[in-house]
Amino acid sequence: MTLDGLSLMVILEGLLGVVRDTLPIILVILGAQYLVIRQPVAHLHKVAGGFGMVILGLYAFILGLDLGLFPLGESMALQLTESGQLGAVYGFAFAIGFATTMAEPSLIAIAEKAESVSQGGLRQVVLRVAVAIGVGAGITLGCHRIMVGDPIHFYIMAGYAAVIGLTFLAPRYLIPIAYDSGGVTTSTITVPLVTALGVGLASAIAGRNPLVDGFGLIAFASLTPMIFVLLYGMTL
């Protein structure tokens, strides 16, 4: 899809697609309000306006992925592989993982809540940095797997074995936070760029299948933060 191809019909089809995808959520919320709680929705016009803005925002986000983030990630992966510099590929993978994670709103929220509940025992900045380093390391490892062509399951099994082992050694209060950290890293900012990087890298390397080798980076981005947060907890 290009900017020239954004006709009125294409925009309407995109908006209708977003409405179709969000309609179940709206029906569940309204059904619970009217059938379970049995109360009318307060300020219905504001709620309806909010749903409308959600639909427009989601469509704009999806459009941004198609026009910007996905092509950018694939283009950068192609240029990095053509340069033949493995250090540049690994450095970019770590940097993009670290930077996108530090900007993740969901991680910021959980880190702030963790610091508040622990009464300052867990510093949100340190927690976010630990998670971001974990994501960067995981994406770097995932890119290495794509470049050498190794099966993904060996990496994932070894990673979760490390998580299980560290679970017995880390402080008990930090274990749930570490597990949650693996989930909050795969959100709106990280996923598009990381997915585009993986597919672009697999497409640019001879002998790699983008469908088989290009995906899986998100699994690394979810796994390695748990390891790094558990390791951080063992230093407290």
C-alpha positions in Angstrom: 0.0 0.0 0.0 1.3 3.5 -0.9 0.1 7.0 -0.3 -1.0 7.2 -3.9 -3.1 4.1 -3.5 -5.1 5.5 -0.5 -8.4 6.1 -2.3 -11.6 6.8 -0.5 -12.7 3.2 -1.0 -9.5 1.8 0.5 -9.9 4.1 3.5 -13.5 3.0 4.0 -12.6 -0.7 3.7 -9.9 -0.2 6.3 -12.2 1.5 8.7 -14.9 -1.1 8.2 -12.3 -3.8 8.9 -11.3 -2.1 12.2 -15.0 -1.7 13.1 -15.5 -5.5 12.5 -12.5 -6.3 14.7 -13.5 -4.1 17.6 -17.2 -4.8 17.4 -17.0 -7.9 19.7 -15.3 -5.8 22.4 -18.0 -3.1 22.2 -20.7 -5.7 22.3 -19.2 -7.4 25.4 -18.9 -4.1 27.2 -22.4 -2.9 26.3 -23.9 -6.3 27.0 -22.4 -6.4 30.5 -23.6 -2.9 31.2 -27.2 -3.5 30.0 -27.7 -7.2 30.7 -25.7 -7.9 33.8 -25.4 -4.5 35.6 -28.7 -3.4 34.2 -27.8 0.2 34.2 -27.7 2.6 31.3 -24.4 3.9 30.1 -23.6 7.3 31.7 -22.8 10.0 29.1 -23.5 7.7 26.2 -22.6 10.3 23.6 -19.1 10.6 25.2 -18.7 6.9 25.2 -19.7 6.6 21.6 -17.3 9.4 20.7 -14.6 7.5 22.6 -15.3 4.3 20.6 -15.1 6.3 17.4 -11.7 7.7 18.3 -10.5 4.2 19.2 -11.5 3.0 15.8 -9.8 5.9 14.0 -6.7 5.5 16.2 -6.4 1.8 15.5 -6.9 2.4 11.8 -4.2 5.1 11.8 -1.9 2.8 13.7 -2.4 -0.1 11.2 -1.9 2.3 8.3 1.3 3.5 9.9 2.6 0.0 10.2 1.9 -0.7 6.5 3.3 2.6 5.2 6.2 3.2 7.7 7.4 0.7 10.2 7.2 -2.6 8.3 8.9 -1.2 5.1 11.5 0.6 7.3 12.4 -2.5 9.3 12.7 -4.6 6.1 14.7 -2.0 4.3 17.2 -1.6 7.2 17.6 -5.4 7.5 18.4 -5.6 3.8 20.9 -2.8 4.0 22.6 -4.3 7.0 22.9 -7.8 5.5 24.2 -6.4 2.3 27.0 -4.5 4.2 28.4 -7.9 5.3 29.2 -6.5 8.8 27.8 -8.9 11.4 28.7 -6.5 14.2 26.4 -3.9 12.6 23.5 -6.4 12.4 23.9 -7.4 16.0 24.4 -3.8 17.2 21.3 -2.6 15.4 19.3 -5.6 16.7 20.3 -4.8 20.3 19.8 -1.1 19.9 16.3 -1.4 18.4 15.3 -3.9 21.1 16.6 -1.7 23.9 15.2 1.6 22.5 11.7 0.3 21.7 11.4 -1.4 25.1 12.3 1.7 27.0 9.5 3.5 25.1 6.9 0.9 25.8 3.9 2.5 27.7 3.0 -0.9 29.2 6.4 -1.4 30.7 6.5 2.2 32.0 3.1 1.5 33.7 4.2 -1.8 35.3 7.5 -0.4 36.5 5.9 2.6 38.1 3.4 0.4 39.8 6.1 -2.0 41.0 8.1 0.9 42.5 4.9 2.2 44.2 3.9 -1.1 45.7 7.4 -1.9 46.9 7.7 1.6 48.4 10.8 2.4 46.5 12.4 -1.0 47.0 12.3 -1.6 43.2 13.4 1.4 41.2 11.4 1.8 38.0 14.3 3.1 36.0 16.5 0.1 37.0 13.7 -2.3 36.3 13.0 -0.8 32.9 16.7 -0.9 32.0 17.0 -4.6 33.0 14.0 -5.4 30.9 15.3 -3.4 27.9 18.7 -5.0 28.1 16.9 -8.4 28.1 14.9 -7.6 25.1 17.9 -6.2 23.2 19.9 -9.4 24.1 17.0 -11.6 23.1 16.5 -9.9 19.7 20.2 -10.1 19.1 20.2 -13.8 19.8 17.1 -14.2 17.6 18.8 -12.4 14.7 21.9 -14.7 15.2 19.6 -17.7 14.9 18.1 -16.4 11.7 21.6 -15.7 10.2 23.0 -19.2 11.0 19.8 -21.0 10.3 19.4 -22.9 13.6 16.1 -24.4 14.7 14.3 -22.0 17.1 13.1 -24.7 19.6 16.5 -25.4 21.0 17.0 -21.7 21.9 13.5 -21.5 23.4 13.8 -24.7 25.5 17.2 -23.6 26.8 15.9 -20.2 27.7 12.9 -21.5 29.6 15.1 -24.0 31.4 17.2 -21.0 32.5 14.0 -19.2 33.7 12.9 -22.2 35.7 16.3 -22.5 37.3 16.5 -18.8 38.2 12.9 -19.0 39.6 14.2 -21.1 42.5 17.0 -18.6 43.2 15.4 -15.2 42.8 13.5 -13.4 45.5 9.9 -14.6 45.7 8.4 -11.1 45.4 10.2 -10.4 42.1 9.2 -13.6 40.3 5.7 -12.5 39.2 7.1 -9.1 38.1 9.8 -10.9 36.1 7.1 -13.1 34.4 5.0 -10.0 33.6 8.0 -8.3 32.2 8.1 -10.8 29.4 4.6 -9.9 28.3 4.7 -6.1 28.5 7.7 -6.0 26.2 5.7 -7.3 23.2 3.4 -4.4 22.7 2.5 -1.6 20.3 6.0 -0.2 19.7 8.2 -3.3 19.9 6.2 -5.8 17.9 6.0 -4.0 14.5 9.6 -3.1 14.3 10.9 -6.5 15.6 8.6 -8.5 13.3 9.7 -6.4 10.3 13.4 -6.8 11.2 13.0 -10.6 11.4 11.1 -11.0 8.2 13.4 -8.6 6.4 16.5 -10.4 7.7 15.2 -13.8 6.6 14.3 -12.4 3.2 17.7 -10.9 2.6 19.7 -14.0 3.5 20.0 -16.7 0.8 18.6 -20.0 1.9 16.3 -18.6 4.6 12.5 -19.0 4.5 10.8 -15.8 5.7 7.8 -17.8 7.0 10.0 -20.3 8.8 12.9 -18.2 9.8 11.6 -14.7 9.8 9.2 -15.1 12.7 10.1 -16.0 16.3 11.9 -12.8 17.3 9.0 -11.9 19.5 9.4 -15.1 21.4 13.0 -14.1 22.2 11.8 -10.6 23.2 9.4 -12.2 25.7 11.8 -14.8 27.1 15.1 -13.0 27.8 13.6 -10.1 29.9 12.4 -12.7 32.4 16.0 -14.0 32.7 17.5 -10.5 33.2 14.9 -9.4 35.7 15.4 -12.6 37.7 19.2 -12.0 37.6 18.6 -8.4 38.7 16.5 -9.7 41.6 19.3 -11.9 42.8 21.5 -8.8 43.2 19.1 -7.1 45.6 
